[in-house]
Amino acid sequence: MLPSLDSIAARLRLRHFRLLMAIDEQGSILKAAEQVALSQPGATKALQEIEAALGETLFLRTRRGLEPNELGHCVIRYARLIMTDMSHLRDEMHAVLEGAGGRLSIGMIMGAVPMTMERLSRLLEKQPALSVQVQEETSARLLRLIDDGRIDIAICRTSVSHRPEAYQTITVKEEQLCVVVSAQHPCAGMTTVTLDDLAGFPWIVCSANMPMRRHLEREFHEHGLQFPRNLVETTSAFATMSLMQHSHRMVALLSTDVGQFFTRSNMIRVLPIELRTKSEPYCLVMRGDRMLSPVMRMFVEEFSAPTAPYLRAVG
């Protein structure tokens, strides 16, 4: 039986959480001790204190060193959350003392990059001392980063999660998608193009079960076409553009915002294809159990500015 919360809180210290993270990173009590400036006997004693406070063993002792068991992975994840929150606390205290600045960690899917960078640029004009970390990832990966406290806000889809109710969400855009090719593609100059015309070309697509991949598969199915087999899977806009520049036969499905961004540089052409199925909207996503910091609130407010009249909040 697990000890009570009061008992755990009374016995665990922040140095314990730092040690857990170090053991997870190093896989060795000796290297972990060096990382957190403890002697090896001191680190061993501290680990014994942690396991005694929780009433459970957290690591497997193997010839390769210490490896977290299932409970260990759980405790380490929360240790990282606690230490991340402590880091955020210090950053916000510093921002308050300095009268400006702060820290913001955000992640986004590829299609949300142009819109998000516009909002972030406006925020940085108002808060030039703001420190920002930006990551581009898949929705599934971004939700894991939110769960682990690695990022403050994501612009992504929660439909890929088994527990979407765990997040605070604000719908920011009903995404539109477009089919693009390089300027040298055989179909680039055509005024009328169908999916049938493109079925025989190699495609750049997202990984299986991702929302945009499912959208494209539905589109081929509704047209009675076999989904292409000659595929390159990536979620990187840069990789997509590079492939198209080197292989002019490639076809890709992109967010219309991303497609229009690269069209301005004449790198690609958006084909005149009207897609039948609707894409899923993407949202501002935050942990449901976390209060928004002042900087997070300012970032969210940028998405409800007059220049973005399509916004609407959801529960």
C-alpha positions as CSV (number, residue, x, y, z in Angstrom):
1,M,0.0,0.0,0.0
2,L,1.3,3.4,-1.0
3,P,2.1,5.9,1.8
4,S,-0.2,8.9,2.2
5,L,0.4,12.1,0.3
6,D,1.3,13.9,3.5
7,S,3.9,11.2,4.3
8,I,5.5,11.4,0.8
9,A,5.5,15.2,0.8
10,A,7.2,15.3,4.2
11,R,10.0,12.9,3.3
12,L,10.9,13.9,-0.3
13,R,13.1,16.8,-1.2
14,L,13.9,18.6,-4.4
15,R,17.4,17.1,-4.3
16,H,15.7,13.7,-4.5
17,F,14.0,14.7,-7.8
18,R,17.3,16.0,-9.2
19,L,18.9,12.6,-8.4
20,L,16.1,10.6,-10.0
21,M,16.5,12.6,-13.2
22,A,20.3,12.2,-13.1
23,I,20.0,8.4,-12.6
24,D,17.6,8.2,-15.6
25,E,20.0,10.2,-17.8
26,Q,23.2,8.5,-16.7
27,G,22.1,4.9,-15.9
28,S,24.7,4.8,-13.1
29,I,24.6,5.8,-9.5
30,L,28.2,6.9,-9.7
31,K,27.7,9.2,-12.7
32,A,24.5,10.5,-11.3
33,A,26.2,11.4,-8.0
34,E,28.8,13.3,-9.9
35,Q,26.1,15.2,-11.9
36,V,24.3,16.4,-8.8
37,A,27.5,16.9,-6.7
38,L,27.0,14.1,-4.2
39,S,29.3,11.3,-3.1
40,Q,28.4,7.8,-4.3
41,P,27.4,6.7,-0.8
42,G,25.4,9.9,-0.4
43,A,23.6,9.2,-3.7
44,T,22.9,5.6,-2.7
45,K,21.5,6.7,0.6
46,A,19.3,9.4,-1.1
47,L,17.9,6.7,-3.5
48,Q,17.1,4.5,-0.5
49,E,15.3,7.5,1.1
50,I,13.3,8.0,-2.1
51,E,12.2,4.4,-2.4
52,A,11.5,4.2,1.4
53,A,9.3,7.4,1.1
54,L,7.3,5.9,-1.8
55,G,7.3,2.4,-0.4
56,E,8.3,0.9,-3.7
57,T,11.4,-0.1,-5.7
58,L,11.9,2.3,-8.7
59,F,14.9,0.8,-10.4
60,L,16.1,-2.6,-11.7
61,R,19.7,-3.3,-10.8
62,T,21.3,-4.8,-14.0
63,R,24.9,-5.4,-15.2
64,R,24.4,-2.2,-17.3
65,G,23.5,-0.2,-14.3
66,L,20.2,1.1,-13.0
67,E,17.2,1.0,-15.2
68,P,13.8,2.4,-14.1
69,N,10.9,0.0,-13.9
70,E,7.4,1.0,-14.7
71,L,6.9,2.8,-11.5
72,G,10.3,4.4,-11.9
73,H,9.4,5.9,-15.2
74,C,6.2,7.3,-13.7
75,V,8.0,8.9,-10.8
76,I,10.8,10.3,-13.0
77,R,8.2,11.9,-15.3
78,Y,6.7,13.7,-12.4
79,A,10.1,14.6,-11.1
80,R,10.8,16.4,-14.4
81,L,7.4,18.1,-14.2
82,I,8.3,19.4,-10.7
83,M,11.7,20.6,-11.6
84,T,10.4,22.2,-14.8
85,D,7.8,24.1,-12.8
86,M,10.5,25.2,-10.4
87,S,12.5,26.5,-13.4
88,H,9.4,28.3,-14.6
89,L,8.9,29.8,-11.1
90,R,12.4,31.2,-11.0
91,D,12.0,32.6,-14.6
92,E,8.7,34.3,-13.7
93,M,10.1,35.7,-10.5
94,H,13.0,37.1,-12.4
95,A,10.7,38.6,-15.0
96,V,8.6,40.2,-12.2
97,L,11.7,41.7,-10.6
98,E,13.0,43.0,-13.9
99,G,9.6,44.3,-14.9
100,A,9.6,42.5,-18.3
101,G,10.7,39.3,-20.0
102,G,9.7,35.9,-18.9
103,R,10.0,32.5,-20.6
104,L,7.7,30.7,-23.0
105,S,8.1,27.2,-24.5
106,I,5.8,26.4,-27.4
107,G,5.4,23.6,-29.9
108,M,3.4,23.4,-33.1
109,I,2.6,21.1,-36.0
110,M,3.9,22.0,-39.5
111,G,0.6,23.6,-40.7
112,A,0.4,26.0,-37.8
113,V,3.9,27.4,-38.2
114,P,3.2,30.4,-40.4
115,M,0.2,31.6,-38.3
116,T,2.0,31.0,-35.0
117,M,5.2,32.8,-36.0
118,E,3.1,35.8,-37.0
119,R,1.5,35.9,-33.5
120,L,4.8,35.2,-31.8
121,S,6.5,38.1,-33.7
122,R,3.8,40.4,-32.4
123,L,4.3,39.2,-28.9
124,L,8.1,39.7,-29.1
125,E,7.6,43.3,-30.3
126,K,5.7,43.9,-27.1
127,Q,8.0,41.8,-24.9
128,P,11.5,42.1,-26.4
129,A,13.1,40.5,-23.3
130,L,11.0,37.4,-23.6
131,S,12.9,34.1,-23.9
132,V,11.2,31.7,-26.2
133,Q,11.7,28.0,-27.1
134,V,10.1,26.7,-30.3
135,Q,9.6,23.1,-31.4
136,E,8.0,21.7,-34.5
137,E,6.6,18.2,-34.0
138,T,3.7,15.9,-34.6
139,S,0.5,16.3,-32.5
140,A,1.2,13.1,-30.7
141,R,4.7,14.1,-29.8
142,L,3.6,17.6,-28.7
143,L,0.9,16.2,-26.4
144,R,3.6,14.1,-24.7
145,L,5.8,17.1,-24.3
146,I,2.9,19.0,-22.7
147,D,2.2,16.0,-20.4
148,D,5.9,15.9,-19.3
149,G,6.0,19.7,-18.7
150,R,8.6,20.2,-21.4
151,I,6.5,22.8,-23.3
152,D,3.9,25.3,-22.0
153,I,1.6,25.5,-25.0
154,A,1.1,23.5,-28.2
155,I,-0.7,24.3,-31.4
156,C,-1.9,20.9,-32.6
157,R,-4.8,18.4,-32.6
158,T,-6.0,16.6,-29.5
159,S,-7.9,13.9,-31.5
160,V,-4.7,11.8,-31.5
161,S,-4.9,11.5,-27.7
162,H,-6.7,8.8,-25.8
163,R,-7.7,11.5,-23.2
164,P,-8.4,14.8,-25.0
165,E,-10.4,15.9,-21.9
166,A,-7.1,16.3,-20.0
167,Y,-6.3,19.5,-21.9
168,Q,-7.4,23.0,-22.0
169,T,-8.1,23.8,-25.7
170,I,-8.9,26.8,-27.8
171,T,-9.7,26.2,-31.5
172,V,-7.6,28.6,-33.6
173,K,-8.2,27.5,-37.2
174,E,-10.2,25.3,-39.4
175,E,-7.3,24.1,-41.4
176,Q,-7.5,24.0,-45.2
177,L,-5.2,21.7,-47.2
178,C,-3.8,21.8,-50.7
179,V,-1.9,19.6,-53.1
180,V,1.5,20.9,-54.2
181,V,4.2,20.0,-56.6
182,S,7.5,21.6,-57.6
183,A,7.5,24.3,-60.3
184,Q,9.1,21.7,-62.7
185,H,6.5,19.0,-62.1
186,P,4.7,17.7,-65.2
187,C,1.4,18.9,-63.8
188,A,2.6,22.3,-62.5
189,G,1.2,24.2,-65.5
190,M,-2.1,22.4,-65.9
191,T,-5.3,24.4,-65.4
192,T,-7.3,21.2,-64.5
193,V,-5.8,18.4,-62.4
194,T,-7.5,15.5,-60.7
195,L,-6.2,13.0,-58.1
196,D,-6.3,10.4,-60.9
197,D,-3.7,12.4,-62.7
198,L,-1.4,12.3,-59.7
199,A,-2.0,8.7,-58.5
200,G,1.0,7.4,-60.4
201,F,3.5,9.9,-59.0
202,P,5.5,9.5,-55.8
203,W,4.0,11.2,-52.8
204,I,5.4,12.9,-49.7
205,V,3.0,12.1,-46.8
206,C,2.8,12.1,-43.0
207,S,3.2,8.8,-41.0
208,A,0.3,6.4,-40.9
209,N,-2.6,7.3,-38.5
210,M,-1.7,11.0,-38.4
211,P,-4.7,13.3,-39.2
212,M,-3.3,14.6,-42.5
213,R,-2.4,11.1,-43.7
214,R,-5.9,9.8,-42.8
215,H,-7.4,12.8,-44.7
216,L,-5.4,12.0,-47.8
217,E,-6.3,8.3,-47.6
218,R,-10.0,9.2,-47.3
219,E,-9.7,11.5,-50.3
220,F,-8.3,8.7,-52.5
221,H,-10.9,6.3,-51.2
222,E,-13.8,8.7,-52.1
223,H,-12.4,9.0,-55.6
224,G,-12.3,5.3,-56.0
225,L,-8.5,5.3,-56.3
226,Q,-5.8,3.1,-54.8
227,F,-3.6,5.0,-52.3
228,P,-0.1,5.5,-53.7
229,R,2.5,3.0,-52.7
230,N,5.6,5.1,-53.7
231,L,5.8,7.1,-50.5
232,V,8.2,9.2,-48.5
233,E,7.0,9.9,-44.9
234,T,8.0,13.1,-43.2
235,T,6.5,15.8,-41.0
236,S,9.2,18.3,-42.0
237,A,8.3,21.2,-44.3
238,F,12.0,21.7,-45.0
239,A,12.5,18.0,-46.0
240,T,9.4,18.2,-48.2
241,M,10.7,21.3,-50.0
242,S,14.2,19.8,-50.4
243,L,12.8,16.5,-51.8
244,M,10.7,18.5,-54.3
245,Q,13.7,20.5,-55.5
246,H,15.7,17.3,-56.1
247,S,12.9,15.1,-57.4
248,H,10.5,17.1,-59.6
249,R,7.9,14.2,-59.7
250,M,7.1,14.4,-56.0
251,V,3.5,15.4,-54.9
252,A,2.6,16.5,-51.3
253,L,-0.4,17.5,-49.2
254,L,0.3,20.6,-47.2
255,S,-1.6,23.1,-45.1
256,T,-2.7,25.9,-47.4
257,D,-0.9,28.4,-45.1
258,V,2.4,26.5,-45.6
259,G,1.8,26.0,-49.3
260,Q,1.1,29.7,-49.9
261,F,4.3,30.6,-47.9
262,F,6.5,28.5,-50.2
263,T,4.6,29.5,-53.3
264,R,5.8,33.1,-52.8
265,S,9.4,31.9,-53.4
266,N,8.3,30.1,-56.6
267,M,9.6,26.8,-55.1
268,I,6.3,25.0,-55.5
269,R,2.9,25.3,-57.3
270,V,-0.5,24.7,-55.6
271,L,-2.5,22.6,-57.9
272,P,-6.2,23.4,-58.7
273,I,-7.7,20.5,-56.9
274,E,-10.7,20.9,-54.6
275,L,-10.6,18.3,-51.8
276,R,-13.9,16.8,-50.7
277,T,-13.1,15.8,-47.1
278,K,-12.6,18.4,-44.4
279,S,-9.4,18.6,-42.3
280,E,-9.5,18.6,-38.5
281,P,-9.0,22.0,-36.9
282,Y,-6.0,22.6,-34.7
283,C,-6.1,24.2,-31.3
284,L,-4.0,26.0,-28.7
285,V,-3.5,23.2,-26.2
286,M,-2.4,23.5,-22.5
287,R,-2.4,21.1,-19.6
288,G,-5.8,21.0,-17.9
289,D,-4.3,21.0,-14.4
290,R,-2.1,24.1,-14.9
291,M,-2.8,27.7,-14.4
292,L,-1.7,30.0,-17.3
293,S,1.3,32.2,-16.5
294,P,1.2,35.9,-17.5
295,V,3.3,35.2,-20.5
296,M,1.2,32.3,-21.6
297,R,-1.9,34.4,-21.3
298,M,-0.3,37.1,-23.4
299,F,0.5,34.5,-26.1
300,V,-3.0,33.2,-26.1
301,E,-4.4,36.7,-26.4
302,E,-2.4,37.2,-29.6
303,F,-4.6,34.5,-31.2
304,S,-7.8,36.5,-30.4
305,A,-6.5,39.7,-31.9
306,P,-8.6,41.6,-34.5
307,T,-6.4,40.3,-37.3
308,A,-7.7,36.7,-36.6
309,P,-11.5,37.0,-36.7
310,Y,-12.0,33.3,-37.2
311,L,-11.1,32.3,-33.6
312,R,-13.6,30.7,-31.3
313,A,-13.0,29.1,-27.9
314,V,-14.1,25.6,-27.0
315,G,-14.5,23.9,-23.7
